[in-house]
Amino acid sequence: MEKIKLSQLASKLTKPYTPIEVCNIDDYHCYLSLLQGEYPFHKHDGDEFFLVIEGETEIDLEGESITLGKHEGLLVPKGVVHRPNSKRRTIALIFESKALASHWVEG
């Protein structure tokens, strides 16, 4: 077993919304991702969990936005239309099912 050093992985993140897989936990992926700018609105066939490690992001939902700061998380339930929206560099851990499929929402 080896320690996972999130700060070292985070230093490799240069392109927004191009995650690095940290590990697999049973049927789930754990990703580290650079959130910066607006990601397209979409929904999934399963739950998705965001945990902010560095910075701040908004998770835009239909009719509201939830701001997440360092060490704050949000569970986005299956079928909920959402998008991350970050004005500055933000690093987040994202947990999602390996079987998760995204469905883009035309806007």
N, C-alpha and C positions, 0 to 999 in steps of 0.2 A: 504494500500500500504506500501511496505517496500523498503528501500534503498537496492541496490545491491552493495556489497563490493567486487570488483574484486580482490583486494589483498588477501582477506580471501579465496576466491574460488581458486585463483592461488596457495596458499600454500598447497592445497589438491591435486594438480596435481603431481603425482609421475611417472606415466607410459606414455611415449611419445605416442602421437596420440590416446589417450583415452579421448575424450572430456567430459566436464561437461556442461550440458545444463544450460545456464544463464536464458533464457526466450524464449517465443514464441512471434513473432510479426506477427499477421495475419497468413499468410501461410508460415512463415519463422521461422527457428530455429536460435537462437543465441547461439553459443558454445564458451567456453573458453577451449583452448587446449595447452598442452605442445608440442612444436615442437622441436624435437632433433633427429639428424640422418637423414637418407634418407627415405622418404616415397615412396612407389612404384608409378611409373607413372600411371596415370589414367585420365579419362575424365568423365564429367557429362552430364545429359540431361537438365541442367539448369545452370544459373550463380552461381558463388561462390565468396564471398568477404572475403579477409584476412585483418585484422588490427592488427599490431604488438603493443603490450602493453609494452613488456619488451624484451630486447635482439635484435637479428638480424637473419633474415632468408633469404634464396634465394628461389625464386619460379622458378624452372627449367621448361622451356618450350621447345618445339621442336626448336632447333637452338639458344636459348639464355637463359640467367638467369637474373632475376631481383632481386636485393638486396633490402630488406625492413628493415629499422631500426625502432627504437621506434617511435610510432605515425605515421607511414607510412602505407598505405594500397594499395591493388591491387584487381581489379575486374578481375576474370578469366571468360571469356565468355563461355557460353555453347559450348560443343564439343571440347574445346581446351585441348590437352594433357598436363598435368602438374604434378608437385610434389613439396611439401615443402622439403627443404634440409637445415638443421640447424646444424652447427658445435658445437654450445653451447646451453644451455637452453634458449629457447625463448617461451614467452607466447603470444598467439594471440587470438583475437576474430574472429570467423568465422561465417559468415552469409550464410545460404543456404536454399533453398526451402524444405519444409517438404516432397515433392514428389521427391526430388533429388535422383537419382540412380547413383552409381559409376560404371564405366566400367574399369576394370584393363587392362592395356596394357602390353602384354608380351614383355620383353626386353632382 
